[in-house]
Structure formats: structure tokens, C-alpha cells
Amino acid sequence: MNLSRRNVLSAALAALGVGMLGACASNSEPETKRTNGEFTNDAALTAKVKSAIATDVGARTAAAINIETYRGTVQLTGFVGSREQAERAEAAAKKVEGVRSVKNDVRIKSSS
């Protein structure tokens, strides 16, 4: 194969490889973005979970817990006075219809 053909073939293969990498990157983007419907559903779930925690555990505890929802997965963060409050908050969140899973990152306030 002469040098000119080899250069053209190498350039074509390189362009093909770059194109394939670009296609892979664009396929993964939708996984990190929510549709408007998903965003609205997550916001509604957050409100329902906040209400459920306030009802089951108390308004003061609910106010101390931050709630983030992403595609039906609820994450609880914040500080409460006891392990029982953290567990009750998690249980209340799990009872809400539409919640797929709950990640309980609530911490217990130290007594010192």
C-alpha cells in the first residue's frame, strides 16, 4: 500500500473512532437529565414525603430534615434528636405512594 493510501485510511479510521466515542457520550446524557414530567413528579413526591414525616414524626422533626427526590429515590438529610426519629422519618417516607427507595442520611445530634 502506498503512503498516500495509508494516510487516508488512517485518517478515516481515526474519524470513525472519534465519531463512535461521540455517539457513546450522547447516549449517556439522558440518564442524568429529568424530563419535565419526572421533575414535576419528584417535586410532588418531595412534598408528600415532607407531609408524611410531619404527620408521623412531628412538624419540628420534619422541619429539621431536608428531602431531595430524584426519579422516585428520596434522600433524607439533616439532624434529629434521636435514632428513633430518624427511623420513623424513613418509615414515613417509604409509605408514600410513588417512592421507589429511601436513602436515610439523617444524623443524630450529639448531646455535648
N, C-alpha and C positions, 0 to 999 in steps of 0.2 A: 504494500500500500504506500502510495507516495505521501510526502509530508503534508501537502495541502489537504488531501482527503482525511488524513489522520486528525488534523487540526479541526476540520469541520465536524467530524464525528465526535471528537472530544467536547467541542462546544455544544453540540446538540445534546449529548448525554448530560452535561452539566446543567443545561437549561431544563431538561426533563426532571432532573433531581431536584432543582430549586422549585419547580412547579409542583412536584409531589409534596414537598415539605410545606409549601404554602397551602395546599389543599388540606393537609392534616391540621394545620393551625386553625383554619377557618371552620373545620368541623367541630373543634372543641369549644369554640366561643359560645354557642347557645347553651352549653352546660352551666355557664357561670351567670348568665343573664336570665331574669324572670320576665315573662310576658306581663302585660298589664293585668290580665286576669289572675295570674299567680300572685302578683304583688298585692292586689286587692284582697284575695283570699287570705294571704299571710297577715295583712293588716287586720282583717276581721277576726282571724284566729287569735292574734295578739290581744285584742280587746276582750274576746270571750274568755281567754285564759286569765287575764287580769281580773275580770269579774268573778270567775270561779274561785280564784285564790282569795279574793276579798270576802266572798261568801263563806268559804270553808275554813279559812285560817284567820281572817280578820283584815280590816282595812289598813291598819297600821303595818301589818306584815306585808300586805300587797304593795303598799307604797314603798317599802324597802327593797322590793325585788324588781329588777329590770327584766323585761321579756323581749326577746328577739325571735322572730319566726322567719324561717327560710324554707320554702317548699314543704310546709307542713311539719318541719322539725323545729321544736321550740327549745330555746336555750334560756335557762333561768340563771341570773347572776345577782349578786348583792350580798347583804349581810343581815342575818336574823339572830334572834336571841338564843335559839336552841335548835338542836338537831331535829327534834320533833316538828318544829315549824317548817324547816326545810323539807322534810319528808312529806308533810301534809300538803305543802305547796306543790311538790312534784306530783303527788297523787291527784290533786285537784286538776292540774294541767292535763294529766293523762286521761281524765274522764271527759274532756271536751271533745265533742264530735269533730272529726277532721284532723286532729293532731296525730301525726304518724309516729313521732317519737319525742322524748323529752330528754334533754341533756341538763342535768342539775348541777350547776356550778355555784350554787349558793353556799356562802361561807358562814360559819358561826362566829359571832362577835366574841372576842376574848373578854374575860371577866376582870382583867387587870387594869 
